[in-house]
């Protein structure tokens, strides 16, 4: 992790979990990750989180590094980023450079919360990716005979 703002947000998550402020953390996560009509349901689910597990997740997020292992991933990988999620673009570019088989897609007018904020577009991107891979498999199976 190299983005200072992201490190600060994760560090804040650690502080909130240590203070036992899971309700505050859950509120922020639900607010930023859900459509308004789904907020209360998302908030209710997020409050069920266990602070010790959340703290552990945030701590590991600050230190975990698998960059050297990326070239070993031989399966196709779909990388999906939001156009307005500038803080994650550098990570997308790094993955795009190091993964042997990948497709990078940037979805317009959305930040980080693509599944909840651009569900239909996200669904279409995934469907196209899978269909493309299925066609490639069909081509390989017919040429292997």
PyMOL commands that set and color helices and strands:
alter all, ss='L'
color gray80, all
select helices_A, chain A and resi 4-18+22-33+36-47+51-63+67-72+86-98+114-117+119-143
alter helices_A, ss='H'
color red, helices_A
select strands_A, chain A and resi 77-82+102-107
alter strands_A, ss='S'
color yellow, strands_A
deselect
rebuild
show_as cartoon
